[in-house]
Amino acid sequence: MTGMKRALLVIDVQESFRARETWRAVDRPDIAERTARLVAAARDAGDLVVWVLHTEPGSGTVFDPEQGHVRLMDGLDPAPGEPVLTKTSRNAFTTTPLQQTLTARGVGQVVICGIQTEQCCETTARLAADLGYDVLFVTDATATFPIPRPGAPAGRDLDAVLADPATLSAADITARTAYALSGRFATLTTLDEVAPRTAAAIG
């Protein structure tokens, strides 16, 4: 919308995911590079960039800060003045001062990218819409992983999960998110629309 201040929300593009076995099944292994294009375009436009990291303190998982993986993926570096928030919920609002940060900057529109498409990205888009923000969801600048069928045996390795015909593919997950968000919670858009390839690379 013309004249509306905008913020790019970079959600969970962090090394935690690369430390998991499932990373080899990610649908967009170049998510850091896609994110970098969006960041460059946002900075060129004078938009706010907000970085969000997911943490699970004390869990002993790759999302436990003590394990050393809760950091932005290589090539992504916040500029001075760009907020870096840590969350413990799936959406980026509930456990962070994100809403206060956006309000203080007069932001009315948010652009969403990151990991995972149907989890932290989609839930953030839904809540942002309910809070009154105009939401742009950059579908091809999100990434996700195949999901095992409900009730699948626990402890299977990734190859067994991928071989199961009832496993939901990353492409199907992304399509379902698009159906759920479009016209209800967000306007779907693409990386090329938001960040034309002429935008300078960062890093």
N, C-alpha and C positions, 0 to 999 in steps of 0.2 A: 504494500500500500504506500502510495506516495507520501513522503514526509514522515513516515513512521520509523522510529529508531529501531535498529535491528541488532540481534546478537546471534552469533554462531555458538551453539552448544556442542562441544566435542566430548562425547560420552565414552569413557572407558576404553580409549584406544591405548591400551597399556600392555606391558610386557607379561603380565599375568597370563594372558591367553596364549602367548607363544610358549609358555612353560608347560602347557598341558598337552597330553597326547592328541587331543581332539584338534589341535591347530592344523594338523596335516589334512583335515577335512573341511577347513574353513572355505567358504565360497569366494571370498575376496582376500587372498593373501596380501594384496597390495593396498590394504585399507589405510596404512599409514601414509602412503603416497597420495591416495585419494583425499584423505583428510588434509594433507599439506596444501593441496590445490585450493580447497575451500578456505583454509586459513589465510592463504596469500590473497585470495579474492576479497575476503572480509576485511583484511587490513587495508587493502587498496581502496576499499569503499568507505573506510572510516568506521566500520562496524565493530562492536565489542566482540571479543573472542573469550569464551569462558571454557576452561578446561575442567573436566570432572573425572575423578578416579574412584573406582569401587574398592572398598576395603572390608575385610572381615577379621578384625583384630582378635587374636587368640585362637583362631581356627586351625592354625597349622597348615592351611592351604596356600595356594599360590596368590590368594587375595589377602593373606595375612602380611601386614607390612614388615614383620620380622623376617619374612622369607626373602625379601629384597626384590620382589618382582612388581610391586605396586609403584610403577613409574611409567611415564609416557614412553611409547615406542621410539626407538632411535629415529632421529630426523625431525622430531616434533619438539619444539622448544617454545615455551611461553615468552612473549615479549614483556618488557617492563609494564606493569599496570594491568596485565591480563590476569583475572582471578583464576586460581587453581583450587578447586573444592574437592573434598573427599566425602564420599557418601557410604552409608551402610544399608541403604534401601535400594530397591531396583530403580525407582524413579529418582531423578536428580534434584527434586524439590524437598521431599519430606525430611531428610536428615542433614540438609545443608542450608546456608543462607542465600540460596540462588534467587528466590523471589525477591528478597530484600535488595540483592545486588542489581537485579534487573530494574526494579522500581526506582532505585537511586539514580540509575542512568537513563531513566525515561524510556526504557525499551518496551515496545509493543508487539514486536514480531520476533520470533525465534526460528532459527534454522537448525535442524537436528541431523547429526551424523554420529557414527560410532559403532560400538559393539555392545550387546547383540541386538540384531534387528527387532526381534519380537519380544525381547525382555526389556532391558534398560532404555533402549531407544523408543520403543513403542509406548511403554508406560510413561515415560517423560512427555511424549507428545500428547497422550491422553490427558494427563494432569495439566499440562500447559494450556491446552484448549479449555479445560474446565475453569482455569484461573483467568481466562479472558484473553490469552495471547493469540495472535494470528500465527499459525504454525506452518512452516515449510518443512517437509520431510524428504530428505535427499536419499531416496531409496537405494541408489547404487553407490552411495557413500556410507552404507551400513554393511555390517558383516555378521554372519551367523554360522551355525553348525547343524548337521542333521540331528534330529531328536528321536530317541528310541520310542517305540510304541508304549502306551500305558500298560503297565503290568509286565513289561519285559523283564527277564531274569536279571538280577543285579550282578555286577562284577564282570560282565562281558567285556572283552577288549574291543577296541574301535573297529577292527576288521569284522568281528561278528555283528556289531551294530550296523555297519554299512551293508553287510550281506543280507540282513533281514529285510524282506520286501515290505514289511509293515513300518519300517523306519521312515519318518517324514524327512524328505530332502530339504536342503537349505533353500532351493528354488521354490518349493511349495510353501515353506515357512514365510519367505519374503512376499510371495503372492498373497498369502492370507493376511499378512500385516497390511499390505496395500489395500486390500478389500475392506479391512476393518477401519482403517484410518480415513480413506478418501471420502470427502464430502461430509464427514462427521467430525473428525478431530484434526485433520490436517489437509493441506494441499500437497499432493505428491509432485516432486520435481526431480530433476536429474543433475548430476555433477556438471555436465556440459552447459546446462542452463544457468546454474548458479556461479560456476567458476569456469568460464571459457578458457580454452587451452593457452590463450595469450597471457593469462595471469602468471606472474613471476613465481617461480618455485621458492620454497623456503628451506632452511636447513644449512 
